[in-house]
Amino acid sequence: MAWSCAHAFPYRRLRCALAGTVFLFAFAAEGALAQGTAPASPTADDLAIVDCRLPGRVRKLGTSMVYQMAGSLIRTSARDCSIRGGEYTILDRSRYADAIKLWLPQAQSGDVAAQTNVGILYEKLVPPDYAAAAAWYAKAADAGYGPAQTALGHLYESGLGVAKDPVKALNLYRRAAGLSDKTLAFVTSAQPEQAGSGNPAEDEKLRRLRDQLQKKQREIDELRRSLKQKQSSDVPPHGANSSSEANGARNAAAKERRIAELEAQLRQQRSTLAGGSLAAVPPPAIEIVFPVATRGGDRINVRLRGATGDEEIVARVASRIGVESVTVATVPVRLGDANLFVVPSDLIARGKPTRIEATDFLGRTASVDLEATAAQSSAVSGATSSEVGDALKSYYALIIGDDDFKFWPKIDNAISDARAIEQELRVHYGFKTTLLIDASREQILSAFNDLRQKLRPDDNLLIYYAGHGQLVRQLDRGYWIPVDAAVNSDAEWILNEQITDYLQIIPARHIILIADSCYAGVLTRSSIERPKAGLDPNIRLDVLRELSAKRVRTVMTSGGIHPVMDSGSKNHSVFAAALLGVLHENDEILEGNRLFDAVSPIVAAQSARLGLKQTPTYRAIVFAGHEGGDFLFIPRLN
């Protein structure tokens, strides 16, 4: 039985969530192309990605000896394989062992791409053989192959098939990225405050202490909320006796004593820890995530594009011991996932600094003075855009918006989201766009196949999907749902794996998938590189230039594996509205991870106000061949 968000939340229009692991083989048609004759219009099954063995070239030696070279193994569409005279086998998840045998000779000959492919297949076995995967990744990684270094780094980061080693993982990521830790920060699958030091014993000690301090602080906060609620409703009803009033007073006094007791324990524990083994743990640090900021000591300057005063400034607190509180101009603000928070626009003083303070669970406080000024021109961003953009060639976007489903519940805003995203990318960033509205399975896969044939290695591709998704938990598979697909049959659904197969073989250097539906689920994920906050503009430009040379495959989703809201912000979904706002206000080179950091707390705050928890995600897709770096959005020059 398939899970449907329409069943889980019948009272709210939602876009169903997708999940499922990404594997390498999609379904191909049983008789896709007979006798090498291509149909005028390929079917969806003709466009499935398969492992294709091409025939060897026939060579002639002298006047009489004719022989055939060994064939090569490639990944391409079933239709392309048949046209080129190749052969392929239709595989499913139960036959990955056969696929490994198919790729082994090429891997054993030293082909690093084949070695990486064998490693991926070992991860996809049921059950996975992570140790064998690590061994094959290591062969290609030692030869300097970036995708293998990233994949092996993920195994060390997660402790899969190898001993967990965060330091070794980061070193592999750095090798793949080609840059040092002086200019790069790595966003891992752990939260920033949980990032490891490379010493497992120290990390475990920090985790236990953080949990103890957070538990005490949560109890204090809950007691204070309870007292506040009691005081606000403490109007005795008519006829109440003195006994009930006395009981209420005793309960309040008990809570006050408990708060005082816990606060004393916290102060004592903080004093002991701060002067003991945790004295060397760095204090909290505040950084501006969006827009681009320059830093001089404890002063941070951001340039705001507009003059309306309502632009979003997004910041983060880095702390290994955990963050107790954050204030902007002495006003407490809510800290969200990954220690991100939005600086309220009404607290930003124009013409003078605004103080931001963060306190960790040891009671140590960090502060910065935020100075917001209006952007006078785009001369700096223009020079930056030109120098980095020259190396990135053309930008393409495939935008898909599905509202009018034949058999599934209709969606309100997917088409309006898609049209707005298409316009923003085309007008503000110069993308060459293809817009699909209410698309069928054949139309979607044909668009992917066209990109496979048209794009070149120096191109960049963004894919945006807004529509229904479906999760079949028993099979651990996720799907996109075309508008003409039936509810009770997956024949016309599009497997997540088919999408990832195309991301792997489309030749563009940088590809980002943005899904306002869910795609991540249990996608294999790894760290993503980004320039450190507050870098000198010239150094940041050098880092971006280096990152732009790497193969990028990343995915941003609007809400993990949970239902996401289809409305909530005028004519757009909560996620699309935040995405559009950040893209429109940006006038600098914007990395995909920084775009996500800016969008995520806005989505979380807006969805919480509407009564639904929605947490976006951003991950590298290892199985699509992510090497390092990040997708770069480069605005057009004014």
Secondary structure, 3 states (H helix, E strand, C coil): CCECHHHHCCCCCEECCCCCCCCCCCCCCCCCCHHHCCCCCCCCHHHCEEEEECCCCEEEECCCEEEECCCCEEEEEHHHHHHCCCEECCCCHHHHHHHHHHHHHHHHCCCHHHHHHHHHHHHHCCCCCHHHHHHHHHHHHHCCCHHHHHHHHHHHHHCCCCCCCHHHHHHHHHHHHCCCCCCEEEECCCCHHHCCCCCHHHHHHHHHHHHHHHHHHHHHHHHHHHHHHHHHCCCCCCCCCHHHHHHHHHHHHHHHHHHHHHHHHHHHHHHHHHCCCCCCCCCCEEEEEECCEEEECCEEEEEECCCCCCCCEEEEEECCCCEEEEEECCEECCCCHHHEEEECHHHCCECCCEEEEEEECCCCEEEEEEEEEECCCCHHHHHHHHHHHCCCCCEEEEEEECCCCCCCCCCCCHHHHHHHHHHHHHHHHCCEEEEEECCCHHHHHHHHHHHHHHCCCCCEEEEEEECCEEEECCCCEEEECCCCCCCCCCCCCEEHHHHHHHHHHCCCCEEEEEEECCCCCCCCCCCEEEECCCCCHHHHHHHHHHHCCCCEEEEEECCCCCCEECCEECCEEHHHHHHHHHHHHCCCCEEHHHHHHHHHHHHHHHHHHCCCCCCCEEEECHHHCCCCCCCEECCCCC
